[in-house]
């Protein structure tokens, strides 16, 4: 079964100049534990800092997921 719509909430665990390691949880939480992903820094549209939040949103009407970052106050 393929998910057609989802929201992943990620916390940046570490990074170097090229890649970031991010722990993702699905929202709402279901029967799975958080997962780890290594993403290129170039795919993240904001400043990458340890502890920062990244969101990956896929709507059934979109072909690809959209990556965004937490709003800074």
C-alpha positions in Angstrom: 0.0 0.0 0.0 1.4 3.4 -1.0 0.5 6.5 1.0 -1.0 9.2 -1.2 -1.1 11.9 1.5 1.1 12.3 4.5 2.9 14.8 6.8 6.4 13.9 8.0 7.8 15.9 10.9 11.6 15.8 11.0 14.2 16.9 13.5 17.7 17.6 12.2 20.1 15.4 14.2 23.4 16.3 12.5 24.7 17.8 9.3 27.9 18.5 7.3 28.3 20.8 4.3 26.6 18.3 2.0 24.1 16.1 3.9 21.7 16.3 6.9 20.6 13.4 9.1 17.0 13.8 10.0 14.7 11.8 12.3 11.2 11.7 10.8 7.9 10.9 12.5 4.6 10.6 10.7 1.7 12.8 11.7 -0.6 11.5 13.1 1.5 8.8 14.7 0.4 5.4 13.6 1.9 2.0 14.4 5.4 2.9 13.3 8.5 4.3 15.1 10.4 7.3 13.8 12.6 6.8 10.8 16.0 8.2 9.9 16.8 9.8 6.6 20.0 11.4 5.1 19.0 14.2 2.8 21.1 16.6 0.7 21.4 20.1 2.2 20.4 21.5 -1.2 16.9 19.9 -0.8 16.2 21.8 2.5 14.9 25.3 1.8 16.2 26.9 5.0 19.2 27.2 7.2 20.1 23.8 8.6 20.8 23.7 12.3 20.8 20.7 14.7 17.4 20.6 16.4 15.7 22.4 13.6 12.4 21.2 12.2 11.7 20.1 8.6 8.3 19.1 7.3 7.6 16.9 4.3 4.0 17.2 3.0 2.5 15.0 0.3 -1.1 15.7 -0.9 -2.9 13.2 -3.1 -3.3 16.0 -5.7 0.4 16.6 -5.9 2.9 14.5 -7.8 5.8 15.2 -5.4 6.1 16.0 -1.7 6.9 19.5 -0.6 9.7 20.2 1.9 9.4 23.2 4.2 10.8 24.5 7.5 9.5 25.7 10.8 8.5 29.4 10.9 11.0 31.5 12.8 9.5 34.2 15.0 
